Amino acid sequence: MVTQETDGLEPAFRVPRARRRRWPWIGLALVVVAAAVTTGIRLAGGGDGCGHGVPKAGPAHECIGVTDGSTVFEPSLAPVMAKIRAENARVAAAGRPWVSVAYVEPITTDPQDEATKYGIREELEGAYLAQRQLNDAQLGGRGDTPQVKLLVANIGTRSEQWKPLTDRLIAMTTDGSRLVAVAGFGQSRGGTLDAVRALRAAKVPMMGATVTADNLASATQVGFFRTSAPNSAQASAAVNYLRQKQRATPGYQVLVIRDRNQDDIYNTSLYDDFVQAAGKASLKLVDGDLEYVSGVDGISNAFSSVADRVCDKKPAAVYFAGRGVNLRAFITAMSAPDRRCPVTVLTGDDAIGVYPDSATSQSVRDRFTASWKASGVTALYTALGHPELPARLYPAARDPFPGFVQLYHDEFGAGPDNFQDGQAMLAHDALWTLGVAIRDAAGDGTATVNAGSTLNALVSAGSVAGLSGPIELGSDGNPRNKPMALVRLEPSGTYTFIGVVRP
């Protein structure tokens, strides 16, 4: 469906929201467990250990470590882990040169910790498809030597078990595992930063997929790269959009809501970047930011006060420097009958966490949908990836997305509805970009590839055609001028593509 409101951007399309499958219903989990038993995959969590190379660690006795797919950390991951295991076994049996790449995620997240909203299953599906393309010259067109083994690594809840995991990953660069790089990293947390620092010190190259906090990258210390736009780029794109609105509409006021939780580096850097970009662009902000602290008791009370002040100040727009789960709390607070003051909220890529996941009861989800409709809140966000984005950035003959969709359908029997939050696309791009660097390091296929040669190949890498857009890595490891999608999140659970935005 074509919408009329584009604000000078490209035409908008409404697309269905991706199904949340991270914490599936009990019935599905039982089916998955049965499938895991028949395929020889071990489900982590029971007994004294979790499988080969995956010991228990930390106060919660989480399964922390690296697997070739034979250990499943969460039941819903069993199907994709089985495919990863099978492809790794094929690589091992082929007798050809190979290397390994580890995809790191906080997989054993507490189901009650709704601050973590990334679709880990979708990310692993995207990474697996990149592995398939890299290992089959007819699929990827980037050669097939050395072959790539995809390993899956769990860094634990909120990335708190970064130390035992990074120790293991560093050892794997020299112990015969042929580990040459690490990808993924999940969310921008304090533990994520610690992991990046440890791997950087050991000269293990990294490629972030969905992590966007600015202080992960460095212009002076090489090692961390990413394929997604960092918070500074997202904030700059948001400021450009709001400045255009402010110029076109006299009296257009912009208010900032921020999270003061200093342990969440996503929130803190998003706020700092937005304020800095607003100053450079002369975007006028309402005096007095509204604040809350995530991760502590009383968050609903805090947002009740924030909502009252928003309605008192009556801004046209709010920039929300916080996570999607907290945006949900704000929307709920704005739905109170004595508030309901219309406002547009613009925020960063974590906005996808605004939707309750599939483990939430239907009645609770319906109640939130009704509250959102009553609240008068219009929610926009800078999306790192979206199915409508590639066609706007590539000529039809060079668009890599249709081939990805076909391969996804062939492997998983599903279609584009699985891509709306961009997670599968971003994970694919991270592993694909590493794979291109690995092939560059291999030259004609006879050179030995290790972490050092992969790092050098990344430093000198050219442009790569990613599903989320062209990827050209800068000297600081960030993609240069990476385009993003401006997307409207609908109360009904759909993502409406508004247009392409840039820093």
C-alpha positions in Angstrom: 0.0 0.0 0.0 1.4 3.4 -0.9 1.0 6.1 1.6 0.8 9.8 1.0 3.0 11.2 3.7 6.6 11.1 2.6 8.0 14.4 3.8 10.1 14.7 0.6 11.5 11.2 1.0 10.9 8.2 -1.3 7.4 6.6 -1.4 6.4 4.6 1.6 5.2 1.0 1.8 3.6 -0.8 4.6 5.0 -4.3 5.3 4.1 -6.9 7.8 6.0 -7.1 11.0 8.4 -10.0 11.4 7.2 -12.8 13.6 9.0 -12.9 17.0 10.2 -16.4 17.5 13.0 -16.1 20.1 11.0 -17.4 23.0 8.5 -19.8 21.2 5.4 -21.4 22.6 5.9 -24.5 24.7 4.4 -26.8 22.1 6.9 -25.6 19.5 9.7 -26.0 21.9 8.8 -29.7 22.6 8.8 -30.3 18.8 12.2 -28.7 18.5 13.6 -30.7 21.4 12.4 -33.9 19.7 14.0 -32.8 16.4 17.2 -32.1 18.2 17.3 -35.6 19.7 16.9 -37.2 16.3 19.7 -35.1 14.7 22.2 -35.6 17.5 22.2 -32.0 18.6 22.6 -31.3 22.3 20.3 -28.8 24.0 22.3 -26.8 26.6 21.3 -26.2 30.1 20.9 -29.6 31.7 23.4 -31.7 33.7 26.9 -30.6 34.8 28.0 -29.5 31.3 26.6 -28.1 28.1 28.5 -30.0 25.4 32.0 -30.0 24.0 33.7 -26.7 24.3 30.8 -25.1 26.2 31.2 -25.2 30.0 29.0 -23.6 32.5 30.2 -20.2 33.9 29.1 -17.3 36.0 26.7 -17.1 39.0 23.7 -18.2 36.8 25.7 -21.3 35.5 25.1 -20.2 31.9 26.4 -22.3 29.0 29.3 -20.1 27.9 31.5 -21.1 25.0 31.8 -21.9 21.3 30.1 -24.6 19.3 30.1 -25.9 15.7 26.3 -26.3 16.0 26.3 -29.5 18.0 25.3 -27.7 21.2 22.1 -25.7 21.1 21.8 -22.9 23.7 18.1 -22.3 23.3 15.5 -24.7 21.9 14.2 -22.4 19.2 17.7 -22.4 17.7 17.8 -26.1 17.0 16.7 -26.0 13.3 19.3 -23.4 12.3 22.0 -24.9 14.5 21.4 -28.2 12.7 22.0 -26.6 9.4 25.2 -24.9 10.6 26.5 -28.2 12.0 25.8 -30.0 8.8 27.6 -27.3 6.7 30.6 -27.3 9.1 30.7 -31.1 8.8 30.7 -30.9 5.0 33.6 -28.4 5.1 35.6 -30.7 7.4 35.0 -33.8 5.2 35.8 -32.0 2.0 39.6 -32.0 2.6 40.0 -28.4 1.3 41.6 -25.4 3.0 39.2 -23.9 5.6 39.1 -21.2 8.3 36.5 -20.5 11.0 34.6 -17.5 12.1 32.7 -17.2 15.4 29.4 -15.5 15.6 28.9 -14.1 19.2 25.6 -13.4 20.8 24.1 -13.2 24.3 22.1 -16.3 23.7 21.2 -17.4 27.2 19.3 -14.3 28.0 16.8 -14.4 30.9 13.3 -14.6 29.4 12.2 -11.9 31.8 14.8 -9.5 30.5 12.8 -7.8 27.8 15.5 -5.2 27.3 17.1 -7.8 24.9 15.0 -7.8 21.8 17.3 -8.9 19.1 16.1 -11.9 17.0 19.0 -14.2 17.6 17.4 -17.0 15.5 17.1 -14.6 12.6 20.7 -13.4 13.0 22.0 -17.0 12.9 19.8 -17.7 9.9 21.3 -14.7 8.1 24.9 -15.7 9.1 24.3 -19.2 7.9 23.1 -18.1 4.5 26.2 -16.0 4.2 28.3 -19.1 5.0 26.5 -21.0 2.3 27.1 -18.2 -0.2 30.8 -18.1 0.7 31.3 -21.8 0.4 29.5 -22.2 -2.9 30.9 -20.2 -5.8 27.7 -20.5 -7.7 25.8 -18.8 -4.9 28.1 -16.0 -3.9 30.3 -15.3 -6.8 33.3 -14.6 -4.5 35.1 -17.8 -4.9 35.1 -20.7 -2.4 38.6 -21.0 -1.0 39.2 -21.2 1.9 36.0 -22.7 3.0 34.4 -21.1 6.1 33.2 -22.9 9.2 30.6 -20.9 11.1 30.9 -21.3 14.9 28.3 -20.0 17.4 29.4 -18.4 20.7 27.4 -17.5 23.7 28.7 -14.5 25.7 25.9 -14.7 28.3 23.2 -12.5 29.7 23.9 -8.9 29.0 27.3 -10.0 27.7 28.5 -10.4 31.3 30.5 -13.6 30.7 32.8 -11.8 28.2 36.0 -12.9 29.9 35.8 -16.7 29.7 34.5 -16.4 26.2 37.1 -14.1 24.9 39.8 -16.2 26.5 38.5 -19.2 24.6 38.2 -17.3 21.3 41.7 -15.9 21.5 43.1 -19.4 22.2 41.2 -20.7 19.1 43.4 -18.5 16.8 46.4 -20.7 17.5 45.1 -24.1 18.7 44.1 -25.6 15.4 40.6 -24.2 15.3 41.8 -21.8 12.6 39.7 -18.9 14.0 40.4 -15.8 11.9 37.6 -13.4 13.0 34.6 -12.8 15.3 31.3 -11.4 14.2 27.9 -10.4 15.7 28.1 -9.1 19.4 24.4 -8.6 20.0 23.7 -5.5 22.0 25.9 -2.5 23.1 26.5 -3.3 26.7 29.4 -2.7 29.1 30.4 -6.4 28.7 30.3 -6.0 24.9 32.9 -3.2 25.2 35.1 -5.3 27.5 35.0 -8.2 24.9 35.9 -5.8 22.1 38.8 -4.5 24.0 40.1 -7.9 24.9 39.9 -9.2 21.3 41.4 -6.0 19.9 44.4 -6.4 22.3 44.9 -9.9 21.0 44.6 -8.6 17.4 41.6 -10.7 16.6 39.5 -8.9 13.9 35.8 -8.3 14.7 32.8 -7.4 12.6 29.8 -6.0 14.5 26.3 -6.7 13.1 23.8 -4.9 15.2 26.0 -3.1 17.8 25.9 0.6 17.3 27.5 2.3 20.3 30.2 4.7 19.1 32.9 3.8 21.6 33.2 0.2 20.3 35.1 1.6 17.3 38.3 3.5 17.3 40.3 5.5 14.8 43.5 4.9 16.6 43.2 1.2 17.7 42.4 -1.0 14.8 40.5 -4.3 15.1 36.7 -3.6 15.4 34.7 -3.0 12.3 31.0 -3.0 11.7 28.6 -3.1 8.8 25.7 -1.1 10.5 25.5 2.6 10.9 26.7 3.7 14.4 24.7 5.8 16.8 26.5 8.9 15.6 25.2 8.3 12.0 21.7 7.5 13.2 21.6 10.6 15.4 22.8 12.7 12.5 20.2 11.3 10.2 17.5 12.0 12.8 18.7 15.6 13.2 18.6 16.1 9.5 15.0 14.9 9.3 13.9 17.0 12.3 15.7 20.1 11.1 13.8 19.8 7.8 10.6 19.7 9.7 11.6 22.6 11.9 12.4 24.7 8.8 9.1 23.9 7.2 6.9 24.3 10.2 7.1 27.5 12.4 7.1 26.7 16.1 8.1 23.0 15.6 9.6 22.0 18.9 11.8 19.0 19.7 12.1 17.6 23.2 14.7 15.0 24.3 13.9 12.0 26.6 17.0 10.2 27.8 18.0 7.1 29.8 20.5 7.9 32.6 21.6 4.2 33.0 25.4 4.6 32.4 25.9 0.8 32.1 24.0 0.8 28.8 26.4 2.3 26.3 23.7 2.3 23.5 21.6 4.8 25.3 24.3 7.0 26.5 26.0 7.3 23.2 22.7 7.8 21.3 22.0 10.8 23.6 25.5 12.3 23.3 25.5 11.9 19.6 22.0 13.5 19.1 22.8 16.5 21.3 26.1 17.1 19.4 24.5 16.7 16.0 21.7 19.0 17.0 24.1 21.7 18.0 26.0 21.4 14.7 22.8 21.6 12.6 21.3 24.4 14.7 18.3 22.2 15.6 16.4 24.0 18.3 15.6 21.8 21.3 13.2 22.4 24.2 15.1 23.3 27.4 15.2 20.6 30.0 15.7 17.0 28.9 13.3 14.5 30.5 15.1 11.6 32.1 14.6 8.1 33.5 16.8 5.3 34.6 16.4 1.8 33.1 17.2 -1.4 34.8 15.8 -0.4 38.3 12.5 -0.5 40.0 9.9 2.2 39.5 10.3 2.6 35.7 6.5 2.8 35.1 6.2 5.6 37.7 9.1 7.4 36.1 7.4 7.3 32.7 4.1 8.5 34.2 6.0 11.6 35.3 7.7 11.9 31.9 4.4 11.6 30.1 2.9 14.4 32.2 5.7 16.7 31.4 5.6 15.9 27.6 1.9 16.9 27.6 2.7 20.0 29.6 5.4 21.1 27.1 3.5 20.0 24.0 6.4 19.4 21.7 5.8 18.5 18.0 8.4 15.8 18.3 10.4 13.8 20.9 13.9 12.3 20.4 13.9 9.2 22.5 17.5 8.2 23.5 16.6 4.8 24.9 15.7 1.2 24.1 12.6 -0.1 22.5 11.3 -1.8 25.6 11.4 1.6 27.4 9.6 3.2 24.5 6.9 0.7 25.1 6.6 1.9 28.7 6.4 5.6 27.5 3.7 4.8 25.0 1.7 3.0 27.7 2.0 6.0 30.0 0.9 8.3 27.2 -2.3 6.3 26.8 -3.8 7.4 30.1 -7.1 9.2 29.5 -5.9 12.5 31.1 -2.9 12.6 28.7 -3.2 11.5 25.1 -1.4 14.5 23.6 -0.3 13.7 20.0 3.4 13.6 19.5 5.9 12.1 17.1 8.7 10.1 18.6 12.0 9.5 16.7 14.5 7.0 18.0 17.3 4.6 17.1 17.5 1.1 15.8 16.6 -0.6 19.1 13.1 0.6 18.6 12.1 -2.9 17.3 11.9 -3.9 21.0 8.8 -1.8 21.4 6.7 -4.8 20.3 6.0 -7.6 22.9 7.6 -10.8 21.8 5.8 -14.1 21.0 6.1 -15.4 24.6 3.8 -12.6 25.7 0.2 -13.6 26.0 -2.2 -12.4 23.2 -4.3 -10.5 25.7 -1.3 -8.5 26.9 -0.3 -7.8 23.3 -3.8 -6.7 22.4 -4.0 -4.4 25.4 -0.7 -2.7 24.4 -2.0 -2.3 20.8 -5.1 -0.6 22.1 -3.1 1.6 24.4 -0.8 2.7 21.6 -3.7 3.6 19.3 -5.2 5.7 22.2 -1.9 7.3 23.1 -1.5 9.6 20.1 2.2 8.6 19.7 3.6 8.2 16.2 6.9 6.2 16.4 9.6 6.5 13.8 13.1 5.0 13.9 16.3 4.9 11.9 16.4 1.3 10.7 19.8 -0.3 10.0 18.2 -2.7 7.5 14.8 -3.1 5.8 13.6 -5.2 2.8 12.6 -2.0 0.9 16.1 -0.5 1.3 18.2 -2.5 -1.2 16.0 -1.7 -4.2 16.4 2.0 -3.4 20.2 1.8 -3.3 21.1 -0.6 -6.2 20.2 -1.0 -9.8 17.9 -4.0 -10.3 20.7 -6.1 -11.9 23.0 -5.5 -9.0 20.6 -5.8 -6.1 21.7 -8.8 -3.9 18.4 -9.0 -1.9 16.3 -11.1 -4.3 19.0 -13.9 -4.4 19.1 -13.8 -0.6 15.3 -14.1 -0.4 15.3 -17.1 -2.7 18.1 -18.8 -0.8 16.3 -18.1 2.5 13.1 -19.7 1.1 15.1 -22.7 -0.2 16.7 -23.3 3.2 14.0 -22.3 5.7 10.8 -22.5 3.7 9.8 -18.9 4.6 9.6 -15.6 2.9 10.2 -11.8 3.2 8.0 -11.5 6.3 11.0 -12.7 8.3 13.2 -9.8 7.3 11.2 -6.7 8.4 13.3 -6.0 11.5 16.4 -6.3 9.5 18.2 -8.7 11.8 18.8 -11.5 9.3 20.1 -9.0 6.7 22.5 -7.4 9.2 24.0 -10.7 10.4 24.4 -11.8 6.7 26.3 -8.6 5.9 28.7 -9.0 8.9 29.7 -12.5 7.9 29.7 -11.7 4.2 32.0 -8.8 4.6 34.4 -10.9 6.7 34.2 -13.6 4.1 35.2 -11.1 1.3 38.2 -10.0 3.4 39.2 -13.7 4.0 39.1 -14.3 0.2 41.2 -11.2 -0.3 43.7 -12.4 2.2 43.9 -15.8 0.5 44.8 -14.3 -2.9 44.8 -17.1 -5.4 43.7 -19.5 -2.7 47.1 -20.8 -1.8 48.0 -18.3 0.9 47.5 -19.3 4.5 44.8 -17.1 6.1 45.0 -16.3 9.8 43.7 -13.5 12.1 46.5 -11.2 11.1 46.1 -11.5 7.4 42.3 -11.1 7.8 42.8 -7.9 9.8 45.1 -6.5 7.1 42.5 -7.4 4.4 39.8 -5.5 6.4 42.0 -2.4 6.7 42.5 -2.3 3.0 39.0 -3.5 2.0 37.0 -2.0 -0.9 33.3 -1.6 -1.1 31.1 -4.6 -0.5 27.5 -5.0 -1.7 25.6 -5.7 1.5 21.9 -6.4 1.8 21.6 -3.3 4.0 23.4 -1.2 1.4 26.9 -0.7 0.1 29.5 -1.2 2.8 32.8 0.8 2.6 34.8 0.6 5.9 36.5 3.8 7.1 39.7 4.0 9.0 37.8 3.9 12.3 36.1 0.7 11.3 32.7 2.3 10.7 30.9 2.1 7.3 31.2 5.4 5.5 28.0 7.3 4.8 25.9 4.2 5.4 22.3 4.7 4.2 19.4 3.8 6.6 15.7 3.5 6.3 13.3 5.8 8.1 10.5 3.5 9.3 7.2 4.1 11.1 6.2 1.4 13.7 2.5 0.9 13.6 0.4 -0.2 16.7 -0.8 -3.1 14.7 2.7 -4.5 14.4 3.6 -3.5 10.9 6.7 -1.6 9.7 6.0 1.2 7.2 9.0 2.2 5.1 9.1 6.0 4.8 12.3 6.6 2.9 16.0 6.5 2.8 18.0 8.7 5.2 21.7 9.4 5.5 24.0 11.0 8.1 
